[in-house]
Amino acid sequence: MNANNQTALINHLSQYVSENKRERIQDVLAFRTRYVSLVLEDIYKDQNASATLRTCECLGVQDIHVIENNSSFSIDEEVTIGSSKWITLYRYRNKNENNTANCFTSLREKGYTIIATTPNRDAQTLEEISLAVKPAFVFGNEESGLSDYALQSADRHVRLPMYGFTQSYNISVSVAVTLSYIINELHASAIAWHLRDDEKKELTLEWYRKIVRRSDLVEKAFLQSKKDSDSRRES
């Protein structure tokens, strides 16, 4: 869709969205970021998977990359309480392929540095992670953690603070601890972490479509009307 049609469609759909919701969308977009991404490898418990999505949405992280080599990723809507519809989910689940490798390649093409989470004491702490690079934090499944490939292929490794007998947090807690710290640091920095204007417009349209009832039919009728009007002006 060209920029003119996109703008026109946003304006058209906005009349079906309450003023409060329109203002709320703009407020949320002001704190959305793609500077940080989350990667989940073979998470198989839907409650944990859903809790991580909810955490990302609450903290303004837009993009979540889901790797499904051995486990299917499912969402529990009672846990997400609708948060999953406001984020962008990328799924890597091709059969007979190394989906972790595919995901990492895609992230690096977008300029991300792959940071694997590990309990290894030799790994960096969150405080030592430089935000001068775009971080993509990778978390493994509930039992075995990250795959050997993920650990060996990552650009950096990070560990979370733990002082008890237990060796690891629940996956959803690990994500919350990591992202809460990183997002706070990002907001306090001079880094340009905000969405671009075109990204804000793209998400505004996407979210309007999810809010407006039968938006597909409303959109189809509007674009056809606009096309007919443009043709009449040109003739």
Buried (B, 14 or more C-beta within 10 A) or exposed (E): EEEEBBEBBBEBBBEBBEEEBBEEBEEBBEEBBBBBBBBBBBBBBBEBBBBBBBBBBEBBBBBBBBBBBEBEBEBBEEBBEEBBBBBBBBBBBEEEEBBBBBBBEBBEEEEBBBBBBBEEEEBBEBEEBEBEBBBBBBBBBBEEBBBEBBBEBBBBBBBBEEEEEEEBBBBBBBBBBBBBBBBEBBEEEEBEBBBEEEBBBBBBBEBBBEBBEEBEEBBEEBBEEBEEEEEEEEE
